[in-house]
Amino acid sequence: MLGYLRSLDPRLPRSVWIMEAGGLVNAFGNGITFPFLVIYLHNVRGFSLATAGLVVAAGNAIGLVAGPVAGPFVDRIGGRLTLAASLVLMAVGYAAYSLVTEPWHAFAASLVAGVGTGIFWPSQSTLLAGLTPVARRHAAFAMQRVSRNLGIGLGGLTGGLIATTADPESFTVLFLVDAATFLGFVAALPFVPEPRGTLSPEELEAPGGYREVLRHGVFVSFVALNVVFVAAGYAQFELLPVFAKNEAGVSETAIGIVFFVNTLVIVLAQLPVSKALEGRRRMRALAVMTAIWAVAWLVVLVTGAFLEAAAAAALFAFAAAVFGVGECLQGPTQGALVSDFAPDRLRGRYMALSTTSWQLGFVVGPAIGGVVLDVAPLALWPLAAAACLAAGAGALALERRLPPDLRLTPA
């Protein structure tokens, strides 16, 4: 047992651990607001669910533009400076939510935060990949999933204790704390080096750009598939709190506990799952992930149809735990595979397009999901389950097009 526990050590450089610490602080702030944003817009500010869904979608839509624009800057000036800029923008955007009284205010805050988010992921992922040896990238991205989810879960639990729709000012506290944690991550960046030494000036000036990236057909197919993963999976998990509150009478505190359960599963299971995936097929892992998510959404469907209050919260927590197991399969797979696809001189652009796939999924998912929740709340979950299963079939079909040396997680 002791030997097995030692084998779970991700063996990452010190600079990566500093990034994970900064990300943990930042994720805590995200967790405070993440489960409660739609509740705030709908139940506190009185916006319709469709409008609230469109506010969330608008931020992700602007990220579709910001991410690709950021990619060349990441490749030229490095991930650290662009990451710092993104964190400042997100701090401003989320602090602005506390001032919202009209829908246009919410859209403005969402757009500022969305620009920051669009820049954040390509810069952060490029920096993380550059600081980590190739053979340990799957462990680095798995550890990122642990730190982010631990922060989000603790934040969600804390937010559930603070937020109450009876006191709008309690949501102001959530947004200001979130903004402060973005700045906390900025404070950690001076201790992280910029991994620029591997590229010569000739390599940096070599022709290429997005035209070269888009000619990489397997990579483009892979990120297109990720759009479905995000829209049918993560984006619907974002709508679970408002469904739980309005359809099953689950309290804000219980919603925070539901998200904490999801986090706890990821924190405990991610490193063992990452270790178990070493030497195994990456695309099969993603297919299994979608099957697990489909099960989670069917549990949500049954819970919303037949249970209320505490009983519903307990089964929603079970569904969140099941969903978390699926997330653990993507953690060591998605980001590491994108890094392996990319040549060093274009890694920022590759990561930017990968980020775009996440942003597009979060545009499509909340927009469609919000409308379905308004019209027929119970219909959302079987539709999401079917989309997950279709995406899993697509992952298996794509596997044969991957280069043989990239099909397995490094052992």
C-alpha positions as CSV (number, residue, x, y, z in Angstrom):
1,M,0.0,0.0,0.0
2,L,2.8,2.4,0.9
3,G,4.5,1.7,-2.5
4,Y,1.2,2.3,-4.3
5,L,0.7,5.6,-2.5
6,R,4.3,6.6,-3.5
7,S,3.5,5.7,-7.1
8,L,0.8,8.3,-7.1
9,D,3.3,11.1,-6.7
10,P,3.0,13.1,-10.0
11,R,6.7,14.0,-9.9
12,L,6.3,17.6,-11.1
13,P,8.8,20.5,-11.1
14,R,8.6,23.1,-8.3
15,S,7.4,25.8,-10.7
16,V,4.4,23.7,-11.6
17,W,3.5,23.2,-7.9
18,I,3.6,27.0,-7.5
19,M,1.2,27.3,-10.4
20,E,-1.1,24.7,-8.8
21,A,-1.1,26.7,-5.6
22,G,-2.1,29.9,-7.3
23,G,-4.7,28.0,-9.3
24,L,-6.1,26.5,-6.1
25,V,-6.6,30.0,-4.6
26,N,-8.2,31.2,-7.8
27,A,-10.4,28.1,-8.1
28,F,-11.7,28.7,-4.6
29,G,-13.1,32.0,-5.7
30,N,-14.6,30.4,-8.8
31,G,-16.3,27.8,-6.6
32,I,-17.9,30.5,-4.5
33,T,-19.7,32.0,-7.5
34,F,-20.0,29.2,-10.0
35,P,-23.0,27.3,-8.5
36,F,-24.8,30.5,-7.7
37,L,-24.5,32.8,-10.8
38,V,-27.7,31.7,-12.5
39,I,-29.5,31.6,-9.2
40,Y,-28.3,35.2,-8.6
41,L,-29.4,36.4,-12.0
42,H,-32.8,34.6,-11.9
43,N,-33.9,34.5,-8.2
44,V,-32.2,37.7,-7.0
45,R,-32.2,40.1,-10.0
46,G,-35.4,38.7,-11.5
47,F,-34.1,37.8,-15.0
48,S,-35.7,35.0,-16.8
49,L,-33.9,31.6,-17.0
50,A,-33.5,32.1,-20.7
51,T,-31.9,35.6,-20.1
52,A,-29.6,34.2,-17.4
53,G,-28.5,31.4,-19.7
54,L,-27.8,33.9,-22.4
55,V,-25.7,36.0,-20.0
56,V,-23.5,33.0,-19.3
57,A,-23.4,32.1,-22.9
58,A,-22.4,35.7,-23.9
59,G,-19.2,35.5,-21.8
60,N,-18.2,32.2,-23.4
61,A,-19.1,33.7,-26.8
62,I,-16.6,36.5,-26.4
63,G,-14.1,34.0,-25.3
64,L,-14.4,32.4,-28.7
65,V,-12.8,35.5,-30.1
66,A,-10.4,36.3,-27.2
67,G,-8.8,32.8,-27.1
68,P,-7.7,32.7,-30.8
69,V,-6.5,36.3,-30.6
70,A,-4.5,35.5,-27.5
71,G,-2.8,32.4,-29.1
72,P,-0.1,34.3,-31.2
73,F,0.6,36.6,-28.2
74,V,1.2,33.5,-26.0
75,D,3.6,32.1,-28.6
76,R,5.6,35.3,-28.9
77,I,5.6,36.9,-25.4
78,G,5.0,33.8,-23.3
79,G,2.2,32.4,-21.1
80,R,3.1,34.2,-17.9
81,L,2.4,37.8,-19.1
82,T,-0.8,36.8,-20.9
83,L,-2.0,34.8,-17.9
84,A,-1.5,37.8,-15.6
85,A,-3.5,40.0,-18.0
86,S,-6.3,37.4,-18.2
87,L,-6.5,37.2,-14.4
88,V,-6.9,41.0,-14.0
89,L,-9.7,41.1,-16.6
90,M,-11.6,38.3,-14.8
91,A,-11.2,40.1,-11.5
92,V,-12.8,43.2,-13.0
93,G,-15.6,41.2,-14.7
94,Y,-16.7,39.2,-11.6
95,A,-16.5,42.2,-9.3
96,A,-18.8,44.0,-11.7
97,Y,-21.5,41.3,-11.2
98,S,-22.1,42.8,-7.7
99,L,-23.3,46.0,-9.4
100,V,-25.9,44.3,-11.7
101,T,-29.4,45.7,-11.6
102,E,-30.4,45.4,-15.3
103,P,-29.7,42.7,-17.9
104,W,-27.3,44.9,-19.9
105,H,-25.2,45.2,-16.7
106,A,-24.9,41.5,-16.5
107,F,-24.0,41.1,-20.1
108,A,-21.3,43.8,-19.7
109,A,-19.8,42.0,-16.7
110,S,-20.0,38.6,-18.5
111,L,-18.2,40.0,-21.6
112,V,-15.3,41.4,-19.6
113,A,-14.9,38.2,-17.6
114,G,-15.3,36.2,-20.8
115,V,-12.4,38.0,-22.5
116,G,-10.3,37.1,-19.5
117,T,-11.4,33.5,-19.5
118,G,-10.7,33.2,-23.2
119,I,-7.1,34.4,-22.7
120,F,-6.7,32.4,-19.4
121,W,-6.8,28.9,-20.7
122,P,-4.4,29.0,-23.6
123,S,-1.8,31.0,-21.6
124,Q,-2.1,28.9,-18.5
125,S,-2.1,25.6,-20.4
126,T,0.9,26.6,-22.6
127,L,2.8,27.7,-19.5
128,L,2.0,24.4,-17.7
129,A,3.0,22.3,-20.7
130,G,6.2,24.2,-21.2
131,L,7.2,23.8,-17.5
132,T,6.5,20.0,-17.5
133,P,8.6,17.2,-19.1
134,V,6.6,15.5,-21.9
135,A,6.3,12.2,-20.1
136,R,4.7,13.9,-17.1
137,R,2.3,16.1,-18.8
138,H,-0.7,13.8,-18.2
139,A,0.2,14.0,-14.5
140,A,0.5,17.8,-14.6
141,F,-3.0,18.2,-16.2
142,A,-4.4,15.6,-13.8
143,M,-2.9,17.5,-10.8
144,Q,-4.4,20.7,-12.3
145,R,-7.8,19.0,-12.2
146,V,-7.2,18.1,-8.6
147,S,-6.2,21.6,-7.5
148,R,-9.0,23.3,-9.5
149,N,-11.7,21.0,-8.3
150,L,-10.5,21.2,-4.7
151,G,-10.7,24.9,-4.8
152,I,-14.1,24.9,-6.6
153,G,-15.5,22.4,-4.1
154,L,-14.3,24.3,-1.0
155,G,-15.5,27.5,-2.6
156,G,-18.9,26.0,-3.4
157,L,-19.3,24.8,0.1
158,T,-18.3,28.2,1.5
159,G,-20.6,30.0,-1.0
160,G,-23.5,27.8,0.1
161,L,-23.0,29.0,3.6
162,I,-22.9,32.7,2.6
163,A,-25.4,33.0,-0.2
164,T,-29.1,33.4,0.4
165,T,-31.7,34.8,-2.0
166,A,-33.3,36.6,1.0
167,D,-30.2,38.8,1.2
168,P,-28.9,40.1,-2.1
169,E,-25.8,41.6,-0.4
170,S,-24.7,38.1,0.4
171,F,-24.0,37.6,-3.4
172,T,-22.0,40.8,-3.4
173,V,-19.6,39.2,-1.0
174,L,-19.3,36.1,-3.3
175,F,-18.3,38.2,-6.3
176,L,-15.8,40.4,-4.4
177,V,-14.1,37.4,-2.9
178,D,-13.9,35.8,-6.3
179,A,-12.3,38.9,-7.7
180,A,-9.7,38.9,-4.9
181,T,-8.7,35.3,-5.6
182,F,-7.8,36.1,-9.3
183,L,-5.4,38.7,-8.0
184,G,-4.0,36.1,-5.6
185,F,-3.0,34.0,-8.6
186,V,-1.3,37.1,-10.1
187,A,0.8,37.4,-7.0
188,A,2.1,33.8,-7.5
189,L,3.3,34.4,-11.0
190,P,6.6,36.2,-10.3
191,F,7.8,32.9,-8.8
192,V,7.1,31.0,-12.0
193,P,9.7,31.1,-14.8
194,E,8.8,31.6,-18.5
195,P,9.9,28.4,-20.4
196,R,11.2,30.2,-23.5
197,G,14.7,28.6,-23.7
198,T,13.7,25.7,-26.0
199,L,12.9,27.9,-29.0
200,S,15.5,29.6,-31.1
201,P,14.8,33.0,-32.7
202,E,14.6,31.3,-36.1
203,E,11.9,28.9,-34.8
204,L,9.9,31.8,-33.3
205,E,10.0,33.6,-36.7
206,A,9.2,30.5,-38.8
207,P,6.1,30.7,-41.0
208,G,3.0,29.0,-39.8
209,G,0.2,30.3,-37.7
210,Y,-3.4,29.2,-37.6
211,R,-3.4,28.1,-41.2
212,E,-0.9,25.4,-40.2
213,V,-2.9,24.4,-37.1
214,L,-6.2,24.1,-39.1
215,R,-4.5,21.8,-41.6
216,H,-4.0,19.4,-38.7
217,G,-7.2,17.4,-39.4
218,V,-6.9,15.0,-36.5
219,F,-6.4,17.8,-34.0
220,V,-9.3,19.8,-35.4
221,S,-11.6,16.8,-35.2
222,F,-10.5,16.2,-31.6
223,V,-11.3,19.7,-30.5
224,A,-14.6,19.6,-32.4
225,L,-15.5,16.5,-30.4
226,N,-14.6,18.4,-27.2
227,V,-17.3,20.9,-28.0
228,V,-19.9,18.2,-27.6
229,F,-18.2,16.9,-24.4
230,V,-18.5,20.4,-22.9
231,A,-22.0,21.3,-24.1
232,A,-23.5,18.0,-23.0
233,G,-21.4,17.5,-19.9
234,Y,-19.9,20.5,-18.0
235,A,-22.3,23.1,-19.3
236,Q,-25.3,21.1,-18.0
237,F,-23.6,20.5,-14.7
238,E,-23.5,24.3,-14.5
239,L,-27.3,24.4,-14.8
240,L,-27.9,21.7,-12.2
241,P,-28.1,24.2,-9.2
242,V,-31.0,26.2,-10.6
243,F,-32.8,23.0,-11.6
244,A,-32.3,21.5,-8.2
245,K,-33.6,24.7,-6.4
246,N,-36.6,25.4,-8.6
247,E,-37.7,21.9,-9.5
248,A,-36.8,20.0,-6.3
249,G,-36.7,22.7,-3.6
250,V,-33.0,22.1,-2.7
251,S,-31.6,24.9,-0.5
252,E,-28.5,26.9,-1.4
253,T,-26.5,25.2,1.4
254,A,-27.4,21.8,0.1
255,I,-26.4,22.9,-3.4
256,G,-23.0,23.8,-2.0
257,I,-22.7,20.4,-0.5
258,V,-23.6,18.7,-3.8
259,F,-20.8,20.5,-5.5
260,F,-18.4,19.7,-2.7
261,V,-19.2,16.0,-3.1
262,N,-18.3,16.3,-6.8
263,T,-15.0,18.0,-5.8
264,L,-14.2,15.4,-3.1
265,V,-14.6,12.6,-5.6
266,I,-12.2,14.3,-8.0
267,V,-9.6,15.1,-5.4
268,L,-9.6,11.5,-4.1
269,A,-9.9,9.7,-7.4
270,Q,-8.0,11.8,-9.9
271,L,-4.4,10.7,-9.2
272,P,-5.3,7.0,-8.9
273,V,-7.3,7.2,-12.1
274,S,-4.4,9.0,-13.8
275,K,-2.0,6.3,-12.7
276,A,-4.5,3.6,-13.9
277,L,-4.7,5.2,-17.3
278,E,-0.9,5.0,-17.9
279,G,-0.3,2.8,-20.9
280,R,-4.0,2.6,-21.8
281,R,-5.9,4.0,-24.8
282,R,-6.8,7.7,-24.5
283,M,-9.9,7.7,-26.7
284,R,-11.4,4.7,-25.0
285,A,-11.0,6.6,-21.7
286,L,-13.0,9.5,-23.2
287,A,-15.7,7.1,-24.4
288,V,-16.1,5.6,-20.9
289,M,-16.3,9.2,-19.6
290,T,-19.3,10.0,-21.7
291,A,-21.1,6.8,-20.7
292,I,-20.5,7.7,-17.0
293,W,-21.9,11.2,-17.6
294,A,-25.0,9.7,-19.3
295,V,-25.7,7.7,-16.2
296,A,-25.3,10.8,-14.0
297,W,-27.9,12.8,-16.1
298,L,-30.4,9.9,-15.9
299,V,-30.0,10.0,-12.1
300,V,-30.7,13.8,-12.2
301,L,-33.8,13.1,-14.3
302,V,-35.2,10.5,-11.9
303,T,-34.4,12.8,-8.9
304,G,-36.1,15.8,-10.3
305,A,-39.2,13.8,-11.3
306,F,-39.8,12.1,-8.0
307,L,-37.9,13.6,-5.1
308,E,-37.8,16.9,-3.2
309,A,-35.7,18.8,-0.6
310,A,-33.2,16.7,1.4
311,A,-33.9,13.4,-0.4
312,A,-33.4,15.1,-3.7
313,A,-30.2,16.8,-2.5
314,A,-28.8,13.4,-1.5
315,L,-29.4,11.9,-4.9
316,F,-28.2,15.0,-6.7
317,A,-25.0,14.6,-4.7
318,F,-24.7,11.0,-5.9
319,A,-25.1,12.2,-9.5
320,A,-22.4,14.8,-8.9
321,A,-20.1,12.1,-7.6
322,V,-20.8,9.9,-10.7
323,F,-20.1,12.9,-12.9
324,G,-16.9,13.5,-11.1
325,V,-15.6,10.0,-11.8
326,G,-16.1,10.8,-15.5
327,E,-14.2,14.0,-15.1
328,C,-11.2,12.1,-13.8
329,L,-10.9,10.3,-17.1
330,Q,-10.7,13.5,-19.0
331,G,-8.2,15.2,-16.7
332,P,-5.1,13.2,-17.8
333,T,-6.2,12.9,-21.4
334,Q,-7.5,16.2,-23.0
335,G,-4.8,18.8,-22.2
336,A,-1.9,16.3,-22.4
337,L,-3.0,15.1,-25.9
338,V,-3.4,18.7,-27.2
339,S,0.1,19.4,-25.9
340,D,1.5,16.3,-27.7
341,F,-0.2,17.3,-30.9
342,A,1.4,20.8,-30.9
343,P,5.0,21.8,-32.0
344,D,6.6,24.1,-29.4
345,R,6.5,27.2,-31.7
346,L,2.7,26.9,-32.1
347,R,1.6,25.5,-28.7
348,G,-0.1,28.8,-27.8
349,R,-2.3,28.6,-30.9
350,Y,-3.1,24.9,-30.4
351,M,-4.1,25.6,-26.8
352,A,-6.1,28.6,-28.0
353,L,-8.2,26.5,-30.4
354,S,-8.6,23.9,-27.7
355,T,-9.8,26.7,-25.4
356,T,-12.2,27.8,-28.2
357,S,-13.8,24.3,-28.1
358,W,-14.5,24.7,-24.4
359,Q,-15.9,28.2,-24.9
360,L,-18.1,27.1,-27.8
361,G,-19.4,24.2,-25.7
362,F,-20.2,26.6,-22.9
363,V,-22.0,28.9,-25.4
364,V,-24.1,26.1,-26.9
365,G,-24.8,24.2,-23.7
366,P,-26.2,27.0,-21.4
367,A,-28.1,28.7,-24.3
368,I,-29.9,25.5,-25.3
369,G,-30.1,24.2,-21.7
370,G,-31.6,27.5,-20.4
371,V,-34.3,27.4,-23.0
372,V,-35.1,23.7,-22.3
373,L,-35.3,24.4,-18.6
374,D,-37.8,27.2,-19.2
375,V,-40.0,25.0,-21.4
376,A,-39.6,21.4,-20.2
377,P,-37.1,21.1,-17.3
378,L,-37.1,17.3,-17.2
379,A,-36.4,16.9,-20.9
380,L,-33.0,18.4,-20.5
381,W,-31.3,15.4,-18.9
382,P,-32.2,12.6,-21.3
383,L,-31.2,14.9,-24.2
384,A,-27.9,15.6,-22.5
385,A,-27.4,11.9,-21.8
386,A,-28.0,11.0,-25.5
387,A,-25.5,13.7,-26.7
388,C,-22.9,12.3,-24.3
389,L,-23.2,8.8,-25.7
390,A,-23.0,10.1,-29.3
391,A,-19.8,12.0,-28.4
392,G,-18.4,8.8,-26.9
393,A,-19.0,6.9,-30.1
394,G,-17.2,9.8,-32.0
395,A,-14.2,9.4,-29.7
396,L,-13.8,5.7,-30.6
397,A,-14.2,6.4,-34.3
398,L,-11.5,9.1,-34.1
399,E,-9.0,6.8,-32.4
400,R,-7.9,5.1,-35.6
401,R,-6.8,8.5,-37.1
402,L,-4.4,9.3,-34.2
403,P,-0.7,8.7,-34.7
404,P,0.1,5.3,-33.0
405,D,2.6,7.0,-30.6
406,L,-0.2,9.3,-29.2
407,R,-2.9,6.7,-28.7
408,L,-1.8,5.6,-25.2
409,T,-1.2,7.7,-22.1
410,P,2.5,7.6,-21.4
411,A,3.5,5.0,-18.8
